[in-house]
Amino acid sequence: MKADVPLREKISDVAGPKEAGYDAWKRAKVERALADCDDRHKMIPAEQVWRELGLED
């Protein structure tokens, strides 16, 4: 029987190596989203999100 491999290593093997620049892209995306949160006019109203996803009662 195979020795237990930690889940983190299993996921890494499946996903493969990160592409060059991925970490910078991800950081920039998060920073843009945080900046957008400061301007409430850019945000989508929660009611609209719920309606579009079909989650409203």
PQR file of N, CA, C, O and H, with PARSE charges and radii, in Angstrom:
ATOM      1  N   MET A   1       0.836  -1.174   0.000 -0.4000 1.5000
ATOM      2  CA  MET A   1       0.000   0.000   0.000 -0.0000 2.0000
ATOM      3  C   MET A   1       0.884   1.242   0.000  0.5500 1.7000
ATOM      4  O   MET A   1       1.920   1.282   0.664 -0.5500 1.4000
ATOM      5  N   LYS A   2       0.459   2.259  -0.758 -0.4000 1.5000
ATOM      6  CA  LYS A   2       1.202   3.506  -0.846 -0.0000 2.0000
ATOM      7  C   LYS A   2       1.157   4.268   0.468  0.5500 1.7000
ATOM      8  O   LYS A   2       0.146   4.270   1.170 -0.5500 1.4000
ATOM      9  H   LYS A   2      -0.382   2.227  -1.298  0.4000 1.0000
ATOM     10  N   ALA A   3       2.275   4.918   0.789 -0.4000 1.5000
ATOM     11  CA  ALA A   3       2.301   5.757   1.991 -0.0000 2.0000
ATOM     12  C   ALA A   3       1.373   6.945   1.780  0.5500 1.7000
ATOM     13  O   ALA A   3       1.190   7.420   0.659 -0.5500 1.4000
ATOM     14  H   ALA A   3       3.097   4.916   0.218  0.4000 1.0000
ATOM     15  N   ASP A   4       0.803   7.404   2.859 -0.4000 1.5000
ATOM     16  CA  ASP A   4      -0.087   8.557   2.763 -0.0000 2.0000
ATOM     17  C   ASP A   4       0.694   9.788   2.335  0.5500 1.7000
ATOM     18  O   ASP A   4       1.733  10.112   2.910 -0.5500 1.4000
ATOM     19  H   ASP A   4       0.952   7.018   3.769  0.4000 1.0000
ATOM     20  N   VAL A   5       0.179  10.467   1.317 -0.4000 1.5000
ATOM     21  CA  VAL A   5       0.784  11.698   0.830 -0.0000 2.0000
ATOM     22  C   VAL A   5      -0.068  12.845   1.344  0.5500 1.7000
ATOM     23  O   VAL A   5      -1.292  12.802   1.219 -0.5500 1.4000
ATOM     24  H   VAL A   5      -0.665  10.203   0.850  0.4000 1.0000
ATOM     25  N   PRO A   6       0.546  13.869   1.919 -0.5600 1.5000
ATOM     26  CA  PRO A   6      -0.240  15.003   2.401  0.2800 2.0000
ATOM     27  C   PRO A   6      -1.095  15.591   1.282  0.5500 1.7000
ATOM     28  O   PRO A   6      -0.673  15.640   0.127 -0.5500 1.4000
ATOM     29  N   LEU A   7      -2.297  16.035   1.636 -0.4000 1.5000
ATOM     30  CA  LEU A   7      -3.243  16.576   0.672 -0.0000 2.0000
ATOM     31  C   LEU A   7      -2.621  17.706  -0.135  0.5500 1.7000
ATOM     32  O   LEU A   7      -2.841  17.791  -1.343 -0.5500 1.4000
ATOM     33  H   LEU A   7      -2.640  15.995   2.574  0.4000 1.0000
ATOM     34  N   ARG A   8      -1.847  18.573   0.508 -0.4000 1.5000
ATOM     35  CA  ARG A   8      -1.226  19.706  -0.174 -0.0000 2.0000
ATOM     36  C   ARG A   8      -0.365  19.226  -1.343  0.5500 1.7000
ATOM     37  O   ARG A   8      -0.393  19.827  -2.417 -0.5500 1.4000
ATOM     38  H   ARG A   8      -1.668  18.504   1.489  0.4000 1.0000
ATOM     39  N   GLU A   9       0.388  18.163  -1.149 -0.4000 1.5000
ATOM     40  CA  GLU A   9       1.235  17.640  -2.211 -0.0000 2.0000
ATOM     41  C   GLU A   9       0.391  17.020  -3.319  0.5500 1.7000
ATOM     42  O   GLU A   9       0.741  17.138  -4.493 -0.5500 1.4000
ATOM     43  H   GLU A   9       0.410  17.674  -0.276  0.4000 1.0000
ATOM     44  N   LYS A  10      -0.701  16.368  -2.974 -0.4000 1.5000
ATOM     45  CA  LYS A  10      -1.575  15.779  -3.981 -0.0000 2.0000
ATOM     46  C   LYS A  10      -2.152  16.867  -4.876  0.5500 1.7000
ATOM     47  O   LYS A  10      -2.188  16.722  -6.098 -0.5500 1.4000
ATOM     48  H   LYS A  10      -0.985  16.271  -2.020  0.4000 1.0000
ATOM     49  N   ILE A  11      -2.603  17.953  -4.264 -0.4000 1.5000
ATOM     50  CA  ILE A  11      -3.188  19.046  -5.033 -0.0000 2.0000
ATOM     51  C   ILE A  11      -2.131  19.677  -5.924  0.5500 1.7000
ATOM     52  O   ILE A  11      -2.409  19.985  -7.083 -0.5500 1.4000
ATOM     53  H   ILE A  11      -2.574  18.071  -3.272  0.4000 1.0000
ATOM     54  N   SER A  12      -0.931  19.873  -5.408 -0.4000 1.5000
ATOM     55  CA  SER A  12       0.143  20.478  -6.191 -0.0000 2.0000
ATOM     56  C   SER A  12       0.476  19.628  -7.406  0.5500 1.7000
ATOM     57  O   SER A  12       0.714  20.161  -8.490 -0.5500 1.4000
ATOM     58  H   SER A  12      -0.706  19.622  -4.467  0.4000 1.0000
ATOM     59  N   ASP A  13       0.495  18.312  -7.236 -0.4000 1.5000
ATOM     60  CA  ASP A  13       0.808  17.421  -8.350 -0.0000 2.0000
ATOM     61  C   ASP A  13      -0.259  17.501  -9.437  0.5500 1.7000
ATOM     62  O   ASP A  13       0.058  17.466 -10.626 -0.5500 1.4000
ATOM     63  H   ASP A  13       0.302  17.879  -6.356  0.4000 1.0000
ATOM     64  N   VAL A  14      -1.505  17.607  -9.034 -0.4000 1.5000
ATOM     65  CA  VAL A  14      -2.602  17.658 -10.000 -0.0000 2.0000
ATOM     66  C   VAL A  14      -2.603  18.992 -10.741  0.5500 1.7000
ATOM     67  O   VAL A  14      -2.751  19.033 -11.962 -0.5500 1.4000
ATOM     68  H   VAL A  14      -1.762  17.635  -8.068  0.4000 1.0000
ATOM     69  N   ALA A  15      -2.439  20.063 -10.004 -0.4000 1.5000
ATOM     70  CA  ALA A  15      -2.517  21.396 -10.588 -0.0000 2.0000
ATOM     71  C   ALA A  15      -1.287  21.728 -11.413  0.5500 1.7000
ATOM     72  O   ALA A  15      -1.376  22.516 -12.355 -0.5500 1.4000
ATOM     73  H   ALA A  15      -2.318  20.030  -9.012  0.4000 1.0000
ATOM     74  N   GLY A  16      -0.164  21.159 -11.091 -0.4000 1.5000
ATOM     75  CA  GLY A  16       1.059  21.472 -11.807 -0.0000 2.0000
ATOM     76  C   GLY A  16       1.658  22.775 -11.289  0.5500 1.7000
ATOM     77  O   GLY A  16       1.110  23.413 -10.390 -0.5500 1.4000
ATOM     78  H   GLY A  16      -0.092  20.519 -10.326  0.4000 1.0000
ATOM     79  N   PRO A  17       2.778  23.154 -11.863 -0.5600 1.5000
ATOM     80  CA  PRO A  17       3.438  24.370 -11.395  0.2800 2.0000
ATOM     81  C   PRO A  17       2.653  25.619 -11.793  0.5500 1.7000
ATOM     82  O   PRO A  17       1.952  25.630 -12.805 -0.5500 1.4000
ATOM     83  N   LYS A  18       2.781  26.674 -10.978 -0.4000 1.5000
ATOM     84  CA  LYS A  18       2.121  27.939 -11.299 -0.0000 2.0000
ATOM     85  C   LYS A  18       2.796  28.563 -12.511  0.5500 1.7000
ATOM     86  O   LYS A  18       4.003  28.428 -12.710 -0.5500 1.4000
ATOM     87  H   LYS A  18       3.350  26.666 -10.156  0.4000 1.0000
ATOM     88  N   GLU A  19       2.002  29.243 -13.308 -0.4000 1.5000
ATOM     89  CA  GLU A  19       2.557  29.947 -14.456 -0.0000 2.0000
ATOM     90  C   GLU A  19       3.325  31.170 -13.967  0.5500 1.7000
ATOM     91  O   GLU A  19       3.022  31.729 -12.913 -0.5500 1.4000
ATOM     92  H   GLU A  19       1.021  29.353 -13.147  0.4000 1.0000
ATOM     93  N   ALA A  20       4.306  31.569 -14.735 -0.4000 1.5000
ATOM     94  CA  ALA A  20       5.084  32.761 -14.385 -0.0000 2.0000
ATOM     95  C   ALA A  20       4.158  33.966 -14.332  0.5500 1.7000
ATOM     96  O   ALA A  20       3.330  34.159 -15.222 -0.5500 1.4000
ATOM     97  H   ALA A  20       4.553  31.115 -15.592  0.4000 1.0000
ATOM     98  N   GLY A  21       4.298  34.770 -13.297 -0.4000 1.5000
ATOM     99  CA  GLY A  21       3.498  35.969 -13.165 -0.0000 2.0000
ATOM    100  C   GLY A  21       2.158  35.760 -12.489  0.5500 1.7000
ATOM    101  O   GLY A  21       1.419  36.724 -12.286 -0.5500 1.4000
ATOM    102  H   GLY A  21       4.971  34.614 -12.574  0.4000 1.0000
ATOM    103  N   TYR A  22       1.823  34.526 -12.134 -0.4000 1.5000
ATOM    104  CA  TYR A  22       0.522  34.250 -11.529 -0.0000 2.0000
ATOM    105  C   TYR A  22       0.352  34.992 -10.209  0.5500 1.7000
ATOM    106  O   TYR A  22      -0.692  35.600  -9.972 -0.5500 1.4000
ATOM    107  H   TYR A  22       2.423  33.743 -12.299  0.4000 1.0000
ATOM    108  N   ASP A  23       1.360  34.948  -9.352 -0.4000 1.5000
ATOM    109  CA  ASP A  23       1.244  35.589  -8.040 -0.0000 2.0000
ATOM    110  C   ASP A  23       1.046  37.100  -8.185  0.5500 1.7000
ATOM    111  O   ASP A  23       0.255  37.689  -7.447 -0.5500 1.4000
ATOM    112  H   ASP A  23       2.208  34.454  -9.544  0.4000 1.0000
ATOM    113  N   ALA A  24       1.750  37.731  -9.123 -0.4000 1.5000
ATOM    114  CA  ALA A  24       1.594  39.174  -9.343 -0.0000 2.0000
ATOM    115  C   ALA A  24       0.203  39.482  -9.872  0.5500 1.7000
ATOM    116  O   ALA A  24      -0.416  40.462  -9.457 -0.5500 1.4000
ATOM    117  H   ALA A  24       2.392  37.253  -9.722  0.4000 1.0000
ATOM    118  N   TRP A  25      -0.297  38.651 -10.786 -0.4000 1.5000
ATOM    119  CA  TRP A  25      -1.643  38.847 -11.344 -0.0000 2.0000
ATOM    120  C   TRP A  25      -2.696  38.717 -10.240  0.5500 1.7000
ATOM    121  O   TRP A  25      -3.621  39.525 -10.154 -0.5500 1.4000
ATOM    122  H   TRP A  25       0.205  37.855 -11.123  0.4000 1.0000
ATOM    123  N   LYS A  26      -2.543  37.695  -9.404 -0.4000 1.5000
ATOM    124  CA  LYS A  26      -3.503  37.454  -8.333 -0.0000 2.0000
ATOM    125  C   LYS A  26      -3.501  38.611  -7.335  0.5500 1.7000
ATOM    126  O   LYS A  26      -4.562  39.064  -6.904 -0.5500 1.4000
ATOM    127  H   LYS A  26      -1.792  37.039  -9.474  0.4000 1.0000
ATOM    128  N   ARG A  27      -2.321  39.084  -6.971 -0.4000 1.5000
ATOM    129  CA  ARG A  27      -2.225  40.199  -6.029 -0.0000 2.0000
ATOM    130  C   ARG A  27      -2.877  41.457  -6.617  0.5500 1.7000
ATOM    131  O   ARG A  27      -3.611  42.158  -5.922 -0.5500 1.4000
ATOM    132  H   ARG A  27      -1.460  38.717  -7.321  0.4000 1.0000
ATOM    133  N   ALA A  28      -2.610  41.739  -7.889 -0.4000 1.5000
ATOM    134  CA  ALA A  28      -3.185  42.921  -8.540 -0.0000 2.0000
ATOM    135  C   ALA A  28      -4.704  42.814  -8.596  0.5500 1.7000
ATOM    136  O   ALA A  28      -5.404  43.808  -8.400 -0.5500 1.4000
ATOM    137  H   ALA A  28      -2.014  41.169  -8.454  0.4000 1.0000
ATOM    138  N   LYS A  29      -5.212  41.627  -8.859 -0.4000 1.5000
ATOM    139  CA  LYS A  29      -6.663  41.419  -8.924 -0.0000 2.0000
ATOM    140  C   LYS A  29      -7.312  41.695  -7.569  0.5500 1.7000
ATOM    141  O   LYS A  29      -8.352  42.350  -7.496 -0.5500 1.4000
ATOM    142  H   LYS A  29      -4.644  40.820  -9.017  0.4000 1.0000
ATOM    143  N   VAL A  30      -6.702  41.200  -6.507 -0.4000 1.5000
ATOM    144  CA  VAL A  30      -7.237  41.417  -5.167 -0.0000 2.0000
ATOM    145  C   VAL A  30      -7.161  42.900  -4.801  0.5500 1.7000
ATOM    146  O   VAL A  30      -8.099  43.443  -4.217 -0.5500 1.4000
ATOM    147  H   VAL A  30      -5.858  40.668  -6.566  0.4000 1.0000
ATOM    148  N   GLU A  31      -6.048  43.556  -5.140 -0.4000 1.5000
ATOM    149  CA  GLU A  31      -5.908  44.980  -4.833 -0.0000 2.0000
ATOM    150  C   GLU A  31      -6.950  45.813  -5.583  0.5500 1.7000
ATOM    151  O   GLU A  31      -7.492  46.766  -5.022 -0.5500 1.4000
ATOM    152  H   GLU A  31      -5.286  43.114  -5.614  0.4000 1.0000
ATOM    153  N   ARG A  32      -7.241  45.466  -6.848 -0.4000 1.5000
ATOM    154  CA  ARG A  32      -8.276  46.186  -7.604 -0.0000 2.0000
ATOM    155  C   ARG A  32      -9.643  45.983  -6.953  0.5500 1.7000
ATOM    156  O   ARG A  32     -10.427  46.926  -6.845 -0.5500 1.4000
ATOM    157  H   ARG A  32      -6.801  44.692  -7.303  0.4000 1.0000
ATOM    158  N   ALA A  33      -9.925  44.770  -6.526 -0.4000 1.5000
ATOM    159  CA  ALA A  33     -11.214  44.485  -5.889 -0.0000 2.0000
ATOM    160  C   ALA A  33     -11.355  45.264  -4.584  0.5500 1.7000
ATOM    161  O   ALA A  33     -12.428  45.790  -4.287 -0.5500 1.4000
ATOM    162  H   ALA A  33      -9.288  44.004  -6.614  0.4000 1.0000
ATOM    163  N   LEU A  34     -10.280  45.339  -3.809 -0.4000 1.5000
ATOM    164  CA  LEU A  34     -10.332  46.097  -2.564 -0.0000 2.0000
ATOM    165  C   LEU A  34     -10.529  47.587  -2.836  0.5500 1.7000
ATOM    166  O   LEU A  34     -11.260  48.258  -2.107 -0.5500 1.4000
ATOM    167  H   LEU A  34      -9.409  44.912  -4.051  0.4000 1.0000
ATOM    168  N   ALA A  35      -9.889  48.103  -3.871 -0.4000 1.5000
ATOM    169  CA  ALA A  35     -10.056  49.507  -4.232 -0.0000 2.0000
ATOM    170  C   ALA A  35     -11.490  49.773  -4.686  0.5500 1.7000
ATOM    171  O   ALA A  35     -12.061  50.814  -4.362 -0.5500 1.4000
ATOM    172  H   ALA A  35      -9.296  47.558  -4.463  0.4000 1.0000
ATOM    173  N   ASP A  36     -12.070  48.836  -5.432 -0.4000 1.5000
ATOM    174  CA  ASP A  36     -13.457  48.987  -5.883 -0.0000 2.0000
ATOM    175  C   ASP A  36     -14.426  49.014  -4.708  0.5500 1.7000
ATOM    176  O   ASP A  36     -15.476  49.651  -4.792 -0.5500 1.4000
ATOM    177  H   ASP A  36     -11.605  47.990  -5.694  0.4000 1.0000
ATOM    178  N   CYS A  37     -14.095  48.340  -3.628 -0.4000 1.5000
ATOM    179  CA  CYS A  37     -14.967  48.320  -2.445 -0.0000 2.0000
ATOM    180  C   CYS A  37     -15.060  49.697  -1.800  0.5500 1.7000
ATOM    181  O   CYS A  37     -16.049  50.014  -1.138 -0.5500 1.4000
ATOM    182  H   CYS A  37     -13.242  47.822  -3.560  0.4000 1.0000
ATOM    183  N   ASP A  38     -14.034  50.511  -1.994 -0.4000 1.5000
ATOM    184  CA  ASP A  38     -14.046  51.862  -1.428 -0.0000 2.0000
ATOM    185  C   ASP A  38     -15.049  52.762  -2.138  0.5500 1.7000
ATOM    186  O   ASP A  38     -15.571  53.705  -1.545 -0.5500 1.4000
ATOM    187  H   ASP A  38     -13.231  50.254  -2.532  0.4000 1.0000
ATOM    188  N   ASP A  39     -15.320  52.467  -3.420 -0.4000 1.5000
ATOM    189  CA  ASP A  39     -16.273  53.259  -4.193 -0.0000 2.0000
ATOM    190  C   ASP A  39     -17.564  52.454  -4.307  0.5500 1.7000
ATOM    191  O   ASP A  39     -17.688  51.580  -5.166 -0.5500 1.4000
ATOM    192  H   ASP A  39     -14.895  51.701  -3.902  0.4000 1.0000
ATOM    193  N   ARG A  40     -18.515  52.754  -3.440 -0.4000 1.5000
ATOM    194  CA  ARG A  40     -19.764  51.983  -3.371 -0.0000 2.0000
ATOM    195  C   ARG A  40     -20.539  52.005  -4.686  0.5500 1.7000
ATOM    196  O   ARG A  40     -21.342  51.107  -4.937 -0.5500 1.4000
ATOM    197  H   ARG A  40     -18.415  53.463  -2.743  0.4000 1.0000
ATOM    198  N   HIS A  41     -20.313  53.018  -5.534 -0.4000 1.5000
ATOM    199  CA  HIS A  41     -21.036  53.111  -6.810 -0.0000 2.0000
ATOM    200  C   HIS A  41     -20.610  52.022  -7.795  0.5500 1.7000
ATOM    201  O   HIS A  41     -21.356  51.707  -8.723 -0.5500 1.4000
ATOM    202  H   HIS A  41     -19.660  53.748  -5.330  0.4000 1.0000
ATOM    203  N   LYS A  42     -19.433  51.449  -7.609 -0.4000 1.5000
ATOM    204  CA  LYS A  42     -18.943  50.390  -8.491 -0.0000 2.0000
ATOM    205  C   LYS A  42     -19.469  49.009  -8.093  0.5500 1.7000
ATOM    206  O   LYS A  42     -19.405  48.057  -8.871 -0.5500 1.4000
ATOM    207  H   LYS A  42     -18.828  51.705  -6.855  0.4000 1.0000
ATOM    208  N   MET A  43     -19.985  48.922  -6.878 -0.4000 1.5000
ATOM    209  CA  MET A  43     -20.425  47.623  -6.373 -0.0000 2.0000
ATOM    210  C   MET A  43     -21.803  47.261  -6.912  0.5500 1.7000
ATOM    211  O   MET A  43     -22.646  48.136  -7.114 -0.5500 1.4000
ATOM    212  H   MET A  43     -20.037  49.695  -6.246  0.4000 1.0000
ATOM    213  N   ILE A  44     -22.029  45.986  -7.142 -0.4000 1.5000
ATOM    214  CA  ILE A  44     -23.320  45.480  -7.602 -0.0000 2.0000
ATOM    215  C   ILE A  44     -24.192  45.274  -6.366  0.5500 1.7000
ATOM    216  O   ILE A  44     -23.757  44.636  -5.407 -0.5500 1.4000
ATOM    217  H   ILE A  44     -21.345  45.275  -6.978  0.4000 1.0000
ATOM    218  N   PRO A  45     -25.411  45.803  -6.374 -0.5600 1.5000
ATOM    219  CA  PRO A  45     -26.291  45.617  -5.220  0.2800 2.0000
ATOM    220  C   PRO A  45     -26.529  44.130  -4.934  0.5500 1.7000
ATOM    221  O   PRO A  45     -26.689  43.328  -5.854 -0.5500 1.4000
ATOM    222  N   ALA A  46     -26.550  43.783  -3.662 -0.4000 1.5000
ATOM    223  CA  ALA A  46     -26.730  42.386  -3.254 -0.0000 2.0000
ATOM    224  C   ALA A  46     -28.029  41.810  -3.806  0.5500 1.7000
ATOM    225  O   ALA A  46     -28.072  40.649  -4.214 -0.5500 1.4000
ATOM    226  H   ALA A  46     -26.420  44.434  -2.914  0.4000 1.0000
ATOM    227  N   GLU A  47     -29.082  42.612  -3.820 -0.4000 1.5000
ATOM    228  CA  GLU A  47     -30.370  42.127  -4.329 -0.0000 2.0000
ATOM    229  C   GLU A  47     -30.263  41.695  -5.786  0.5500 1.7000
ATOM    230  O   GLU A  47     -30.865  40.701  -6.191 -0.5500 1.4000
ATOM    231  H   GLU A  47     -29.047  43.555  -3.489  0.4000 1.0000
ATOM    232  N   GLN A  48     -29.494  42.447  -6.572 -0.4000 1.5000
ATOM    233  CA  GLN A  48     -29.312  42.102  -7.985 -0.0000 2.0000
ATOM    234  C   GLN A  48     -28.541  40.793  -8.125  0.5500 1.7000
ATOM    235  O   GLN A  48     -28.878  39.953  -8.960 -0.5500 1.4000
ATOM    236  H   GLN A  48     -29.005  43.255  -6.242  0.4000 1.0000
ATOM    237  N   VAL A  49     -27.521  40.626  -7.318 -0.4000 1.5000
ATOM    238  CA  VAL A  49     -26.733  39.389  -7.357 -0.0000 2.0000
ATOM    239  C   VAL A  49     -27.620  38.199  -7.013  0.5500 1.7000
ATOM    240  O   VAL A  49     -27.597  37.182  -7.706 -0.5500 1.4000
ATOM    241  H   VAL A  49     -27.247  41.308  -6.640  0.4000 1.0000
ATOM    242  N   TRP A  50     -28.402  38.324  -5.940 -0.4000 1.5000
ATOM    243  CA  TRP A  50     -29.285  37.235  -5.530 -0.0000 2.0000
ATOM    244  C   TRP A  50     -30.285  36.899  -6.635  0.5500 1.7000
ATOM    245  O   TRP A  50     -30.538  35.730  -6.926 -0.5500 1.4000
ATOM    246  H   TRP A  50     -28.420  39.150  -5.377  0.4000 1.0000
ATOM    247  N   ARG A  51     -30.850  37.944  -7.245 -0.4000 1.5000
ATOM    248  CA  ARG A  51     -31.849  37.732  -8.307 -0.0000 2.0000
ATOM    249  C   ARG A  51     -31.221  37.026  -9.506  0.5500 1.7000
ATOM    250  O   ARG A  51     -31.802  36.082 -10.042 -0.5500 1.4000
ATOM    251  H   ARG A  51     -30.644  38.894  -7.008  0.4000 1.0000
ATOM    252  N   GLU A  52     -30.032  37.480  -9.935 -0.4000 1.5000
ATOM    253  CA  GLU A  52     -29.364  36.896 -11.100 -0.0000 2.0000
ATOM    254  C   GLU A  52     -28.933  35.453 -10.855  0.5500 1.7000
ATOM    255  O   GLU A  52     -28.885  34.649 -11.786 -0.5500 1.4000
ATOM    256  H   GLU A  52     -29.560  38.247  -9.500  0.4000 1.0000
ATOM    257  N   LEU A  53     -28.623  35.129  -9.612 -0.4000 1.5000
ATOM    258  CA  LEU A  53     -28.219  33.756  -9.284 -0.0000 2.0000
ATOM    259  C   LEU A  53     -29.413  32.867  -8.946  0.5500 1.7000
ATOM    260  O   LEU A  53     -29.261  31.667  -8.720 -0.5500 1.4000
ATOM    261  H   LEU A  53     -28.662  35.782  -8.856  0.4000 1.0000
ATOM    262  N   GLY A  54     -30.606  33.472  -8.914 -0.4000 1.5000
ATOM    263  CA  GLY A  54     -31.801  32.710  -8.596 -0.0000 2.0000
ATOM    264  C   GLY A  54     -31.890  32.308  -7.138  0.5500 1.7000
ATOM    265  O   GLY A  54     -32.460  31.266  -6.815 -0.5500 1.4000
ATOM    266  H   GLY A  54     -30.729  34.448  -9.098  0.4000 1.0000
ATOM    267  N   LEU A  55     -31.328  33.130  -6.245 -0.4000 1.5000
ATOM    268  CA  LEU A  55     -31.309  32.791  -4.831 -0.0000 2.0000
ATOM    269  C   LEU A  55     -32.353  33.543  -4.020  0.5500 1.7000
ATOM    270  O   LEU A  55     -32.464  33.337  -2.811 -0.5500 1.4000
ATOM    271  H   LEU A  55     -30.866  33.976  -6.508  0.4000 1.0000
ATOM    272  N   GLU A  56     -33.106  34.396  -4.657 -0.4000 1.5000
ATOM    273  CA  GLU A  56     -34.104  35.154  -3.904 -0.0000 2.0000
ATOM    274  C   GLU A  56     -35.297  34.259  -3.567  0.5500 1.7000
ATOM    275  O   GLU A  56     -35.556  33.263  -4.242 -0.5500 1.4000
ATOM    276  H   GLU A  56     -33.016  34.563  -5.639  0.4000 1.0000
ATOM    277  N   ASP A  57     -36.010  34.632  -2.520 -0.4000 1.5000
ATOM    278  CA  ASP A  57     -37.162  33.832  -2.073 -0.0000 2.0000
ATOM    279  C   ASP A  57     -38.342  34.014  -2.979  0.5500 1.7000
ATOM    280  O   ASP A  57     -39.393  33.415  -2.750 -0.5500 1.4000
ATOM    281  H   ASP A  57     -35.800  35.442  -1.971  0.4000 1.0000
TER
END
